[in-house]
Amino acid sequence: MGLLFFSYRDFTGDADALLERQGFGRAHHRVLYFVNLKPGMPVADLLDILKITKQSLARVLRQLLDNGYVEQRTGASDRRQRLLYATDKGRAFFADLSANQATRIDAAIASLPPEAAVQVRRFLVAMVRTEDRPTLDRLRLTDNI
């Protein structure tokens, strides 16, 4: 568990500093991650993935909308549906947030024997609750396993 603590601390550290400069926190980063991963994601899906309440998401989403990082559109077939899209500003900020994290992951994976990368991915999937694993597939997070 200690290794997870230290690796997570270092993994999030650079992004935390960038987020703080914008007056944001990790919740903003999580929303930006999934909105960038799946443009047009319904708010309901985001709530399910993040396992948070509408009230918790409302404040974070409002800040991202008001600051021009995310835009919200109504669904074409269901006007009640709220679909989320990153703006150019949101995509650029997410790229900045992710750059150091991607570099850190790539370097760690590159230091392993080739077959170990698949084992690391399998380990991470195994850490996810069984009932949430279909979401990983839906988001295509298990494609390289």
Phi, psi and omega in degrees: 000326178299321178297320177297319179301308183293320180292320178293319178302312182287326178297322183268345188303309182296318179295320179303319180296317177294319179298316182299323179298334179265359184079023182250170177227191183296330178298321178296320180297316180298316179297313179300322179301306185287327177292326175286324181294318183228080178304137182087012180296130175292146178305321181300320179294320180297318177300318181293318181294313184280346181056050178232168180275163176302320181297318179295319180288326187304313182296312181296312181296320179301316179296318179293322177292311183297330181266004174079023179268333183224148172235153183241133178233155175276151180293146181291319182266335180230103185295344177282340183286135176251117182255138185251136179225139173284140174278176175303318179297319180292323178292319180294317180294319178297321178299318177297315180298322187274340186304307181293324179293317178296319178298317180297315179295313181301318180294319180294317179294319181296335180281354182260159171298151185309318182290341182289331181300318178295322179294321177298314179298318179297320177300314181297319176298318181296337177285342181276140178305140183307317183291343178265353183296326175300330177295322177301316179295315181300322179276359179065032179276352181249013183299329185263024182249000000 
